[in-house]
Amino acid sequence: MNLDRVALIVDEPIPGHYYWILQREDGVQCRAVAAAEGPLPSHGLALMAGTTAMQHRMQAQVLDRRALPPVQDYEQPHIDFAPTTLQ
């Protein structure tokens, strides 16, 4: 069971002004986790922006949980620029 259930909601409080909101369920109540800073001109754009915010949130959680592997070797590329001749 996922304890961090987040829902994406698109709201239109004023006609033509769309806002995305990420809400998390805390027991019976829901609270906003993140929201649009300003209005978007269409429902589709608000939905895409909210989806992007949710994906960034999920990626951040995965990176926080994953242990990064230690660096075993340092690879430095060697570029050999041979002498050139102009004719």
Secondary structure, DSSP 4 states (H G I P E B T S, - for coil): --S--EEEEEEEEETTEEEEEEEEEETTEEEEEEE-SS-BSSHHHHHHHHHHHHHHHHHHHHHHHSPPPPP----------------
